[in-house]
Amino acid sequence: MATFKAIRIDKADKGTTAALTQFDEAELMDGDVTVAVEWSTLNYKDGLALTGKAPVVRRFPMIAGIDFAGTVTQSSHPAWKAGDKVICTGWGMGETHLGAYAQKARVKGDWLVRLPDGMSARQAMAIGTAGFTAMLAVLALEKQGVSPNSGPVVVTGAAGGVGSVAIAVLARLGYHVIASTGRMAEAGYLKGLGATEVIDRAELAGQPKPLGKERWAGGVDSVGSTTLANLLSMTKYGGAIAACGLAAGMDLPSSVAPFILRGVCLLGIDSVMCPIAAREIAWRRLASDLDPAKLSEITHEIALDQVLAEAPKILAGQVRGRVVVKIP
């Protein structure tokens, strides 16, 4: 049987183990499209899965990696044929379905999105789930009526993947962006992406008040917990916060005050099971509203055999922007 390179996660006596190894093609799961994977990326969830810091993986053995871009090699799905350039993010890859850190993937054709015209597979993975999630958050704010004329918008976890793309997109659309970060040394980087102001995350770390001073009309939050509670308390009347992460925890020590006294909306953003129609809209918008030069600035490249060493860094907040993984 043919084998291919893959990062495999196995159950161990205590936790899990992860290693770059040869994977048997016969062990690939069911799917109607087979793809030669060319690029992947490193997201926060990938870091959790590879290090075993959270029970992300629910099937063993597992090929890690929640995103890929590549070329279809075989298909029995009516929408796809050999040679098509495709993107796949989420859908349980790297969790319940064999994932993207591999030279080959087999998935359902209904999970795939066509690579937008003018976008390379490398650029797609420089965006990845983090950038895709950021775009979903922007779309949700727009749908809620938050526009550049509404007032400033805040982005937390600003130097991370979601935050970096959110800032670049929002700034290009004309928003006044306030970037919140625990790495004030990155202020120059964040202003280069388009942030107008940079604030220390400590401003959002105190005990949340039911209502604080109104500071922003909207926001994109990838942190959660106390940070999100403070964001909500400081949101202007009729504003909205799009929540898409839990780096600080799953709790929300807030009150109903922002919702019933200021009409604030909390918008939940899910990128894993997001319907295909919404995915296609988001990827089209990313192709038009994300400056390729800005994307290049926030991206650095690693090889597949460097992923395991990089994973702990993203959990420790030591990764700036986006990481693309070149699949050999």
Protein Blocks (a to p, Z undefined) as FASTA:
>chain_A
ZZdddddddddfehpadddddddfklpccdfbdcddfbdcddfklmmmmnopacfblcdc
ddehjbdcdddfbdcbfkbcehiacddeejhiaklgccfbdfbdcddfklpccddehiaf
klmmmnommlmmmmmmmmmmmmnopafklopcddehklmmklmmmmmmmmmnopacdddd
fblklmmmmmmnopabdcdfklmmmccdfbdcdfbfbdcdfkbpmllmmmmmmpcehiac
ddfbfklojbdcddfklmmmnopacddddfklgcfklmmmmmmmmmmmmcfklmmmmpcc
ddfklmmmmmmmmmnopaghjaddddZZ
